[in-house]
């Protein structure tokens, strides 16, 4: 029997602000990481990042449509059905790598900024001159361990509090983005440098490097599945 659910009916069951927060936290964070490491691409980097964000929107649309196939196993199950056992193994490996790397990078960034704010070289004199970078590594390992212990003992944080924290972060980033745009418009040399694109065609190595830097913006295939468990039935 075919079941049709309209958006109006679903919105009465779905907490949109919570679901959007969880998806934004996982999908939107990659663009900021890429923006921080794409300096070797030169002036064309912001445009490549913007282009890849548009590609990510189309990929998410495909992802949403694929969930209508009712294939069990999520991304891995759909890849196995479409490309065989090898495709399913590659999808499982990429999903596992994404989760491990995202957790490590997130803890590393949080530890870096935390150590930069509260730790100075003088404050660590008791540790025999321990540098801030070394303390950052130790703090990142501790954060990864705490997350692992939380998952092992089944201690779940309040999803409403997590969603509120994410939206606070989004608001801060929006303010910084507006501030940066105003500054860019006022500083004409910076604006001219941004809108100036290279006229000479790059090498194959340059294009591959640009793809490697910007591809993480697309995000993973199971982001919506992780968010779905936070929604009240029907999902």
C-alpha positions as CSV (number, residue, x, y, z in Angstrom):
1,X,0.0,0.0,0.0
2,X,1.4,3.3,-1.0
3,X,1.6,6.0,1.7
4,X,1.9,9.7,0.9
5,X,2.9,12.1,3.7
6,X,2.6,15.8,3.0
7,X,5.0,18.4,4.4
8,X,2.2,20.1,6.3
9,X,1.4,16.8,8.2
10,X,5.0,16.0,8.9
11,X,5.8,19.4,10.4
12,X,3.3,18.7,13.2
13,X,5.5,15.8,14.3
14,X,9.0,17.0,13.4
15,X,11.1,19.4,15.5
16,X,12.6,21.2,12.6
17,X,15.0,23.4,14.5
18,X,16.5,20.4,16.3
19,X,16.9,18.3,13.1
20,X,18.4,21.2,11.2
21,X,20.9,21.9,14.0
22,X,22.2,18.4,14.0
23,X,22.5,18.3,10.2
24,X,24.2,21.7,10.0
25,X,26.7,20.8,12.7
26,X,27.9,17.8,10.6
27,X,27.6,19.2,7.1
28,X,28.4,22.8,7.6
29,X,31.6,22.4,9.6
30,X,33.6,21.0,6.7
31,X,33.4,24.3,4.7
32,X,35.2,26.1,7.5
33,X,37.9,23.5,7.8
34,X,38.4,23.6,4.0
35,X,38.5,27.4,4.1
36,X,41.3,27.2,6.7
37,X,43.6,24.8,4.7
38,X,42.9,25.9,1.1
39,X,45.4,28.7,1.1
40,X,47.7,26.8,-1.5
41,X,44.8,27.2,-4.0
42,X,45.3,31.0,-4.1
43,X,42.6,33.6,-4.9
44,X,40.4,31.0,-6.6
45,X,39.9,29.1,-3.3
46,X,36.7,31.0,-2.1
47,X,35.1,30.4,-5.5
48,X,35.9,26.7,-5.5
49,X,34.5,26.4,-1.9
50,X,31.3,28.2,-3.0
51,X,31.0,25.9,-6.0
52,X,31.5,22.8,-3.9
53,X,28.8,24.0,-1.5
54,X,26.4,24.2,-4.4
55,X,27.4,20.7,-5.4
56,X,26.8,19.5,-1.8
57,X,23.3,20.9,-2.0
58,X,22.6,18.7,-5.1
59,X,24.1,15.7,-3.4
60,X,21.9,16.2,-0.3
61,X,18.8,16.3,-2.7
62,X,19.9,13.0,-4.2
63,X,20.4,11.6,-0.6
64,X,16.9,12.6,0.4
65,X,15.4,11.0,-2.7
66,X,17.4,7.8,-2.2
67,X,15.8,7.3,1.3
68,X,12.5,7.0,-0.5
69,X,13.7,3.6,-1.9
70,X,13.3,1.9,1.5
71,X,16.5,0.0,1.1
72,X,17.8,-1.2,4.5
73,X,21.3,-0.4,5.6
74,X,21.4,3.3,4.8
75,X,24.2,4.4,2.5
76,X,26.1,1.1,2.8
77,X,23.0,-0.9,1.9
78,X,22.2,1.3,-1.1
79,X,25.8,1.2,-2.3
80,X,25.8,-2.6,-2.0
81,X,22.5,-2.9,-3.9
82,X,23.7,-0.6,-6.7
83,X,27.4,-1.6,-7.0
84,X,27.7,-5.0,-5.4
85,X,29.7,-6.2,-2.4
86,X,32.8,-4.3,-3.3
87,X,30.8,-1.0,-3.5
88,X,29.3,-1.8,-0.1
89,X,32.7,-2.4,1.4
90,X,34.0,0.9,0.0
91,X,31.0,2.8,1.3
92,X,31.5,1.2,4.8
93,X,35.2,2.1,4.8
94,X,34.5,5.7,3.8
95,X,31.8,6.1,6.4
96,X,34.1,4.7,9.1
97,X,37.0,6.9,8.0
98,X,34.7,10.0,7.9
99,X,33.5,9.4,11.5
100,X,37.0,8.8,12.8
101,X,38.6,11.8,11.1
102,X,35.7,14.2,11.9
103,X,35.9,13.3,15.6
104,X,39.7,13.7,15.6
105,X,39.7,17.0,13.8
106,X,36.8,18.4,15.9
107,X,38.6,17.5,19.1
108,X,41.9,18.8,17.8
109,X,40.4,22.2,16.9
110,X,38.5,22.5,20.2
111,X,41.7,21.6,22.1
112,X,43.7,24.1,20.1
113,X,41.5,27.0,20.8
114,X,41.0,26.0,24.4
115,X,44.7,25.8,25.0
116,X,45.3,29.1,23.2
117,X,42.7,30.8,25.4
118,X,43.6,29.5,28.9
119,X,47.2,28.3,28.7
120,X,50.4,30.3,28.4
121,X,54.0,29.1,28.4
122,X,54.4,30.6,31.8
123,X,51.4,28.8,33.2
124,X,52.9,25.5,32.2
125,X,56.2,26.0,33.8
126,X,55.4,23.3,36.3
127,X,55.4,20.8,33.5
128,X,59.0,21.5,32.5
129,X,58.3,24.0,29.8
130,X,55.6,22.1,28.1
131,X,54.6,24.0,24.9
132,X,51.1,25.0,24.1
133,X,51.1,22.7,21.0
134,X,52.0,19.7,23.2
135,X,49.3,20.6,25.7
136,X,46.9,20.8,22.7
137,X,47.7,17.2,21.7
138,X,47.2,16.0,25.3
139,X,43.9,17.9,25.6
140,X,42.6,16.5,22.2
141,X,43.4,12.9,23.3
142,X,41.5,13.5,26.5
143,X,38.5,14.8,24.6
144,X,38.5,11.8,22.3
145,X,38.7,9.5,25.4
146,X,35.8,11.3,27.0
147,X,33.7,10.9,23.9
148,X,34.6,7.2,23.7
149,X,33.7,6.6,27.4
150,X,30.4,8.5,27.0
151,X,29.5,6.3,24.0
152,X,30.6,3.1,25.9
153,X,28.5,3.8,29.0
154,X,25.5,5.0,27.1
155,X,25.5,8.5,28.6
156,X,23.4,10.7,26.2
157,X,23.5,14.4,26.4
158,X,20.3,16.4,26.2
159,X,19.5,16.9,22.5
160,X,17.7,20.1,23.1
161,X,20.8,21.6,24.8
162,X,23.0,20.4,22.0
163,X,20.7,22.0,19.4
164,X,20.6,25.3,21.3
165,X,24.4,25.3,21.5
166,X,24.7,24.7,17.7
167,X,22.3,27.5,16.9
168,X,24.4,29.8,19.2
169,X,27.5,28.9,17.2
170,X,25.6,29.4,13.9
171,X,24.6,32.9,15.1
172,X,28.2,33.7,16.0
173,X,29.4,32.5,12.6
174,X,26.7,34.6,10.9
175,X,27.8,37.7,12.7
176,X,31.5,37.1,11.8
177,X,30.5,36.5,8.2
178,X,28.6,39.8,8.0
179,X,31.5,41.5,9.7
180,X,34.0,40.1,7.3
181,X,31.9,41.0,4.3
182,X,31.6,44.6,5.4
183,X,35.4,44.7,6.0
184,X,36.0,43.2,2.6
185,X,33.8,45.8,0.8
186,X,35.6,48.6,2.6
187,X,39.1,47.3,1.8
188,X,39.1,47.6,-2.0
189,X,42.6,45.9,-2.5
190,X,41.3,42.8,-0.8
191,X,38.1,42.8,-2.8
192,X,40.0,43.2,-6.0
193,X,42.2,40.3,-5.1
194,X,39.2,38.1,-4.4
195,X,37.4,38.8,-7.7
196,X,40.6,38.4,-9.7
197,X,40.7,34.9,-11.2
198,X,43.7,33.4,-12.9
199,X,43.5,33.5,-16.6
200,X,46.0,30.9,-17.5
201,X,44.8,27.3,-17.3
202,X,46.2,25.3,-14.5
203,X,47.9,21.9,-14.6
204,X,46.2,18.5,-13.9
205,X,48.0,18.5,-10.5
206,X,46.4,21.9,-9.7
207,X,42.9,20.6,-10.5
208,X,43.4,17.4,-8.5
209,X,44.8,19.5,-5.5
210,X,41.7,21.7,-5.7
211,X,39.4,18.7,-5.7
212,X,41.2,17.1,-2.8
213,X,40.9,20.3,-0.7
214,X,37.2,21.0,-1.5
215,X,35.7,17.6,-1.7
216,X,35.1,17.2,2.1
217,X,32.5,20.0,1.8
218,X,30.1,17.5,0.2
219,X,29.8,15.6,3.5
220,X,28.9,12.0,4.2
221,X,25.9,9.9,3.2
222,X,24.5,9.0,6.6
223,X,24.1,12.5,8.1
224,X,20.3,12.4,7.7
225,X,20.1,9.0,9.3
226,X,22.0,10.3,12.4
227,X,19.5,13.2,12.6
228,X,16.4,11.0,12.1
229,X,16.7,9.3,15.5
230,X,16.3,12.6,17.2
231,X,12.9,13.2,15.5
232,X,9.6,12.0,17.1
233,X,7.7,9.3,15.1
234,X,6.8,9.0,12.3
235,X,10.3,9.5,10.8
